[in-house]
């Protein structure tokens, strides 16, 4: 029996536990993006090349991806409260070490360790929230948990830009200290320990196969674009390792008596299709955030802080819809709520396909706000319905897998849109260049107002710069269109999800 099933904490304790686990969720979620904007300062401070400083991001993502599936086993062996506290303390200490790092080797090692300790935080927080709230309030619980998961990546660049601009890149790591201390204190005082199962043996072979497969896939996705994908031997090797060890992992768990992952949880239909659905939502969630900042900075001339301000309404829309969904999810068919969210996301992406390099800030804000509303409408009902029919004793193993597929979806989505952006920019540049001829009357009229003529070296450079700019704009719009159709296509997955019956916790065994 689940530790919280029969003995729920009282209302005051529940509120304090919620604040503690939410702080842990926000801390980890923000750190997935907060360091991105500080990379140029780090690079200058340490005197390294672009490909070297990128390991600050790669090492963190790689560690989190590899160690997140280990969460369920660690909970069984040492207890959820103990693992939670170890993770929070380790994450906070390694954050301080990252801020104090003096060279690239140190910060990459400390970022890897930060990813190791940060990997369990989000799945543990989700598991705790599902356990401390009764089943009929899971919608509200997932709304609160989802705010941390969804708002973290949105607030990260804004907070990172502010700290980097007015203080130092080191403060993007030091900022974790107060959150870490408050989280540790709250968990230590109010969270109850779960039963420990020391009889469970560790499937080292299964974990090794899965870790190599995930690690190779994550490395391939993170470095693929910079290494020209399959033209690089490194990427080919990583792809082969990902496929080979994925096969070995599946073969192993299907034939061993003590698999690393309990396959019985996959008998739950909603859990399986909920994870598939979350994979596609993961693609959309971070892919847009990977595209909008460079679009506004490189093509429109906005500063980092300006970009953060214009993206903030996206987070506001997400928060607003999540609060609303927490109340509606137990009263309205969750599939209708998810469908409404998908419509809003598709609508916002359709608006973004009409952007130009002179698009108004109001249009950017409105499309982002609508998209935030849609994502909130999807995230809460989907998280609720995915775990609604799953037996509670599977939660400690199921929540890491749920978050793993979301992270993998985000990594794959970012890799796809960035690759498409580079390829489409080149193709668009070639297509537009066909119209740059002496016989183009529109070009002649535009060149007549230039200080330098179109037939001079400076004039040709100006023409090429504008062609490149417009080619990039079109490439961004093509990415937005791709995500719009992906959103529309994912609607058909709703047909595979069934409406859960809100049974008492004790009967759902």
C-alpha positions in Angstrom: 0.0 0.0 0.0 1.2 3.5 -0.8 2.5 5.4 2.2 0.0 8.2 1.8 -3.0 6.3 0.7 -4.5 5.6 4.1 -2.9 8.4 6.1 -3.0 11.7 4.2 -1.4 14.8 5.8 -3.7 17.4 7.3 -4.5 20.6 5.4 -1.8 22.7 7.0 0.9 20.0 6.4 -0.3 19.5 2.9 0.2 23.2 2.1 3.7 23.3 3.6 4.7 20.2 1.7 3.3 21.6 -1.5 5.3 24.8 -1.1 8.5 22.7 -0.5 8.1 20.4 -3.5 7.0 23.3 -5.7 10.2 25.2 -4.8 12.2 22.1 -5.8 10.3 21.8 -9.1 10.9 25.5 -9.9 14.5 25.4 -9.0 15.2 22.4 -11.3 13.0 23.6 -14.1 14.6 27.1 -14.2 18.1 25.6 -14.3 17.3 23.9 -17.6 17.3 27.2 -19.4 18.7 29.9 -17.0 22.4 29.2 -18.0 21.7 29.6 -21.8 21.8 33.4 -21.8 24.9 33.5 -19.6 27.0 31.4 -22.0 28.6 34.3 -23.9 29.8 35.8 -20.6 31.1 32.4 -19.4 32.9 32.0 -22.7 34.7 35.4 -22.4 35.5 34.8 -18.7 37.1 31.5 -19.3 38.6 32.2 -22.7 37.3 29.1 -24.5 35.7 28.4 -27.9 32.0 28.2 -28.7 32.0 24.4 -28.9 33.7 24.1 -25.6 31.4 26.3 -23.6 28.4 24.4 -25.1 29.4 21.5 -22.8 28.0 23.6 -19.9 24.5 22.8 -21.3 25.3 19.4 -22.7 26.7 17.9 -19.5 23.7 19.0 -17.4 21.1 17.7 -19.9 23.0 14.4 -20.4 23.3 13.7 -16.7 19.6 14.4 -16.1 18.5 12.2 -19.0 20.7 9.3 -17.8 19.8 9.3 -14.1 16.1 10.2 -14.2 15.0 6.5 -14.7 16.9 5.5 -11.6 14.5 7.5 -9.4 12.0 4.7 -8.8 14.6 2.2 -7.7 16.3 4.7 -5.4 13.0 5.5 -3.7 12.4 1.8 -3.0 15.9 1.3 -1.6 16.4 4.4 0.6 13.0 6.1 0.8 11.4 9.0 -1.0 12.0 11.6 1.7 15.7 10.7 2.1 16.2 10.7 -1.7 14.4 14.0 -2.0 16.6 15.7 0.6 19.8 14.2 -0.8 18.9 15.5 -4.2 18.0 19.0 -3.0 21.2 19.3 -0.9 23.4 17.9 -3.7 21.7 20.2 -6.3 22.3 23.3 -4.1 25.9 22.4 -3.3 26.8 21.7 -6.9 25.1 24.9 -8.0 27.4 26.8 -5.6 30.4 24.9 -7.1 29.3 25.9 -10.6 29.2 29.5 -9.6 32.6 29.3 -8.1 34.2 27.4 -11.0 37.5 28.8 -12.4 37.9 27.0 -15.7 35.8 25.1 -18.2 36.8 21.6 -16.9 35.5 22.5 -13.4 32.2 23.9 -14.5 31.4 21.0 -16.9 32.1 18.5 -14.1 30.0 20.4 -11.6 27.2 20.9 -14.1 27.2 17.1 -14.7 26.9 16.5 -11.0 24.2 19.2 -10.8 22.2 17.2 -13.4 22.7 14.0 -11.5 21.2 15.4 -8.3 18.6 17.4 -10.2 17.3 14.4 -12.2 14.9 13.1 -9.4 13.5 16.4 -8.3 10.7 16.9 -10.8 9.4 13.2 -10.8 9.7 13.1 -7.0 7.7 16.3 -6.7 5.0 15.0 -9.0 4.8 11.7 -7.1 4.5 13.5 -3.7 1.7 15.8 -5.1 -0.3 12.8 -6.3 0.1 11.1 -2.9 -0.7 13.9 -0.5 -3.9 14.9 -2.3 -6.9 12.7 -2.6 -7.8 11.4 -6.0 -10.7 13.9 -6.5 -8.2 16.7 -6.0 -5.5 15.4 -8.4 -6.5 18.0 -11.0 -5.6 20.9 -8.5 -2.4 19.1 -7.5 -1.3 18.7 -11.1 -2.2 22.3 -11.8 0.2 23.5 -9.0 2.9 21.0 -10.0 2.5 22.0 -13.7 3.0 25.7 -12.9 6.6 24.9 -11.8 7.4 22.7 -14.7 6.0 25.0 -17.3 7.0 28.4 -15.9 10.5 27.4 -15.1 11.8 27.2 -18.7 9.9 30.5 -19.5 11.2 32.4 -16.5 14.8 31.0 -16.8 16.0 33.1 -19.7 14.4 36.3 -18.3 16.0 35.7 -14.8 19.3 34.6 -16.3 19.4 37.7 -18.6 18.8 40.1 -15.7 21.3 38.4 -13.4 23.9 38.3 -16.1 23.3 41.9 -17.2 23.4 43.5 -13.8 25.5 41.2 -11.7 27.5 38.2 -13.1 27.0 34.9 -14.8 27.9 33.3 -11.5 24.7 34.5 -10.0 22.6 32.3 -12.3 23.9 29.5 -10.1 24.1 31.3 -6.7 20.4 32.1 -7.0 19.6 28.4 -6.1 21.0 28.8 -2.6 17.9 30.4 -0.9 15.5 28.1 -2.8 17.5 25.1 -1.9 17.7 26.0 1.8 13.9 26.6 2.0 13.2 23.4 0.2 15.5 21.3 2.5 13.9 22.8 5.6 10.3 22.2 4.4 11.0 18.6 3.3 12.9 17.8 6.5 10.1 19.1 8.8 6.9 18.1 7.0 7.4 15.3 4.4 6.8 11.7 5.6 9.1 8.8 4.7 7.8 6.0 2.5 8.4 2.3 3.2 11.8 0.9 2.1 12.0 -2.3 0.1 15.6 -3.6 0.5 14.7 -7.0 -1.1 14.5 -5.4 -4.5 17.7 -6.1 -6.5 19.3 -3.6 -8.8 19.2 -4.5 -12.5 22.6 -3.2 -13.4 22.6 -4.6 -16.9 19.2 -3.0 -17.7 20.2 0.3 -16.3 23.5 0.3 -18.2 21.8 -0.5 -21.5 19.2 2.2 -20.9 21.8 4.8 -19.7 24.0 4.2 -22.8 20.9 4.4 -25.1 19.6 7.6 -23.6 23.0 9.2 -23.3 23.9 8.5 -26.9 20.6 9.8 -28.1 20.9 12.9 -26.1 24.4 13.6 -27.3 23.4 13.0 -30.9 20.5 15.5 -30.5 22.5 18.1 -28.7 25.6 18.1 -31.0 24.0 17.0 -34.3 23.5 20.4 -35.8 27.0 21.7 -34.9 28.6 18.5 -36.3 26.5 18.5 -39.6 24.5 15.5 -38.5 25.3 12.2 -40.3 28.1 13.7 -42.2 30.0 13.4 -38.9 31.5 10.1 -37.7 30.7 11.1 -34.1 27.0 11.5 -34.8 26.8 8.2 -36.8 28.5 6.4 -33.8 26.1 7.9 -31.4 23.1 7.0 -33.5 24.3 3.4 -33.8 24.8 3.2 -30.0 21.4 4.6 -29.3 19.6 2.1 -31.6 21.7 -0.9 -30.5 21.4 -0.3 -26.8 17.7 0.5 -27.0 17.2 -2.9 -28.6 19.4 -4.6 -26.0 17.5 -2.9 -23.2 14.1 -4.0 -24.6 15.3 -7.5 -25.1 16.7 -7.6 -21.6 13.6 -6.3 -19.8 11.4 -8.7 -21.7 13.4 -11.7 -20.8 14.8 -11.1 -17.3 13.0 -12.0 -14.0 14.1 -8.8 -12.3 13.8 -5.9 -14.9 15.0 -2.4 -14.2 11.5 -1.1 -15.0 8.4 -2.9 -13.9 6.6 -3.6 -17.2 3.2 -4.3 -15.5 2.6 -0.5 -15.3 2.4 -0.4 -19.1 -0.8 -2.5 -18.9 -2.5 0.8 -18.0 -3.8 2.2 -21.3 -4.1 5.8 -20.1 -0.5 5.8 -18.8 0.9 4.5 -22.1 -1.0 6.9 -24.4 -0.6 9.7 -21.9 3.2 9.3 -22.2 3.0 9.3 -26.0 0.9 12.4 -25.9 3.3 14.1 -23.5 6.2 13.3 -25.9 4.5 15.4 -28.6 3.7 18.2 -26.1 7.4 18.2 -25.1 8.3 18.9 -28.7 6.0 22.0 -28.8 6.9 23.2 -25.3 10.6 24.1 -25.7 10.8 24.3 -29.5 9.0 27.6 -29.6 11.2 28.9 -26.8 14.2 27.8 -28.8 13.0 29.8 -31.8 11.5 33.1 -30.5 14.5 34.5 -28.6 16.9 34.4 -31.6 14.1 35.6 -33.9 13.5 38.7 -31.8 17.2 39.3 -31.1 18.8 38.6 -34.4 16.1 39.8 -36.8 14.3 42.5 -34.8 17.2 43.8 -32.6 15.6 43.2 -29.2 17.8 42.9 -26.1 17.8 39.8 -23.8 15.7 41.7 -21.2 13.3 42.9 -23.9 12.8 39.3 -25.1 12.2 38.1 -21.5 9.5 40.8 -21.0 7.8 39.9 -24.3 7.8 36.2 -23.4 6.5 36.7 -19.9 2.8 36.9 -21.0 3.2 33.3 -22.3 3.9 32.3 -18.7 1.0 34.4 -17.4 -1.4 32.6 -19.8 -0.1 29.2 -18.7 -0.6 30.1 -15.0 -4.1 31.4 -15.6 -5.3 28.4 -17.6 -3.7 26.0 -15.1 -5.5 27.5 -12.2 -8.8 27.2 -14.2 -8.0 23.6 -15.3 -7.4 22.6 -11.7 -11.1 23.3 -11.0 -12.5 22.1 -14.3 -10.6 18.8 -14.8 -12.9 16.8 -12.4 -16.1 18.4 -13.8 -15.5 18.3 -17.5 -14.3 15.5 -19.8 -10.5 15.9 -19.7 -10.3 15.1 -23.4 -12.4 18.2 -24.2 -10.1 20.4 -22.2 -7.0 19.0 -24.0 -8.7 19.4 -27.3 -9.5 23.1 -26.5 -5.9 23.6 -25.5 -4.6 22.1 -28.8 -6.9 24.4 -30.7 -5.5 27.4 -28.8 -1.9 26.3 -29.4 -2.6 25.6 -33.1 -4.3 29.0 -33.4 -1.3 30.8 -31.9 1.2 29.0 -34.1 -1.0 29.9 -37.1 -0.7 33.5 -36.1 3.1 33.1 -35.8 3.3 31.9 -39.4 2.3 35.4 -40.4 5.1 37.1 -38.5 7.5 39.5 -40.3 10.7 41.1 -39.3 8.7 44.2 -38.4 5.9 42.4 -36.4 4.6 44.5 -33.5 5.4 43.6 -29.9 1.6 43.5 -29.3 1.2 40.7 -31.8 4.1 38.7 -30.2 2.6 39.2 -26.8 -0.9 38.2 -27.8 0.2 35.0 -29.7 2.4 34.0 -26.7 -0.5 34.6 -24.3 -2.9 32.5 -26.3 -0.2 29.7 -26.6 0.3 29.8 -22.9 -3.4 29.4 -22.3 -3.4 26.4 -24.6 -0.4 24.7 -23.0 -2.0 25.1 -19.6 -5.3 23.6 -20.8 -3.3 20.6 -22.1 -0.8 20.0 -19.3 -3.1 19.7 -16.3 -5.8 17.4 -17.8 -3.1 15.3 -19.5 -1.1 14.8 -16.3 -4.3 14.0 -14.4 -5.7 11.5 -16.8 -2.4 9.8 -17.3 -2.1 8.7 -13.7 -5.9 8.5 -12.9 -6.2 4.7 -13.5 -2.6 3.8 -12.6 -2.2 1.9 -9.2 -0.6 4.3 -6.7 2.3 2.0 -5.8 3.6 2.5 -9.4 3.9 6.3 -9.1 7.5 6.4 -7.9 8.5 4.5 -11.0 6.0 6.0 -13.4 6.6 9.7 -12.8 10.3 9.5 -13.8 9.3 7.8 -17.1 6.6 10.4 -17.7 9.1 13.3 -17.3 11.8 11.4 -19.3 9.6 11.2 -22.4 8.7 14.9 -22.0 12.4 15.8 -21.8 13.3 13.6 -24.8 10.4 15.1 -26.8 11.8 18.6 -26.0 15.3 17.6 -27.0 14.1 16.0 -30.3 11.8 19.0 -31.0 14.6 21.6 -30.5 16.9 19.6 -32.7 14.4 19.2 -35.5 13.4 22.9 -35.6 17.0 24.2 -35.4 18.0 21.9 -38.2 15.1 22.9 -40.3 15.9 26.5 -39.6 19.4 26.2 -40.9 18.5 24.1 -43.9 15.5 26.2 -44.9 17.4 29.5 -44.5 19.9 28.2 -47.1 17.2 27.0 -49.4 15.2 30.2 -49.1 18.4 32.3 -49.7 19.0 30.4 -52.9 15.4 30.8 -54.1 15.3 34.6 -53.3 18.7 35.1 -55.0 17.2 34.2 -58.3 15.2 37.5 -58.2 18.4 39.6 -57.7 19.0 40.6 -61.3 19.6 43.9 -63.1 16.2 43.5 -64.7 14.3 43.5 -61.4 12.4 46.9 -61.5 11.5 46.7 -57.8 15.2 46.2 -56.9 16.2 49.1 -59.2 13.7 51.5 -57.5 14.9 50.5 -54.0 18.6 50.9 -55.0 17.9 54.4 -56.3 17.5 55.6 -52.7 20.6 54.0 -51.4 23.8 56.0 -50.7 25.8 53.3 -52.4 24.7 51.9 -55.7 23.5 48.3 -56.2 26.4 47.7 -58.6 29.1 48.6 -55.9 30.6 46.2 -53.4 28.8 47.8 -50.5 25.6 47.7 -52.4 25.9 44.0 -53.1 26.7 43.4 -49.5 23.6 45.3 -48.5 21.5 43.3 -50.9 22.9 40.0 -49.7 22.3 41.0 -46.1 18.7 41.7 -46.7 18.2 38.5 -48.7 19.7 36.5 -45.9 17.5 38.3 -43.4 14.3 37.6 -45.4 15.4 34.0 -46.0 15.8 33.5 -42.2 12.3 35.1 -41.5 10.8 32.6 -44.0 12.6 29.7 -42.3 11.3 30.7 -38.9 7.7 30.8 -40.3 8.2 27.4 -41.9 9.2 26.0 -38.4 6.1 27.6 -36.9 4.0 26.0 -39.6 5.6 22.6 -39.0 4.7 22.8 -35.3 1.1 23.9 -36.1 0.5 20.8 -38.2 2.2 18.6 -35.5 -0.2 20.1 -33.0 -3.2 19.4 -35.2 -2.0 15.9 -35.9 -1.7 15.1 -32.2 -5.4 15.7 -31.7 -6.1 12.2 -33.0 -4.3 10.7 -30.0 -7.3 11.9 -27.9 -9.3 9.0 -29.4 -7.0 6.5 -27.6 -7.5 8.0 -24.1 -10.5 6.8 -22.0 -12.3 8.8 -19.4 -11.1 7.8 -15.9 -13.5 7.0 -13.1 -12.6 8.9 -10.0 -12.6 6.0 -7.6 -11.4 6.1 -4.0 -7.6 5.7 -3.6 -7.9 2.5 -1.7 -9.8 0.8 -4.5 -7.4 1.7 -7.2 -4.9 -1.1 -6.5 
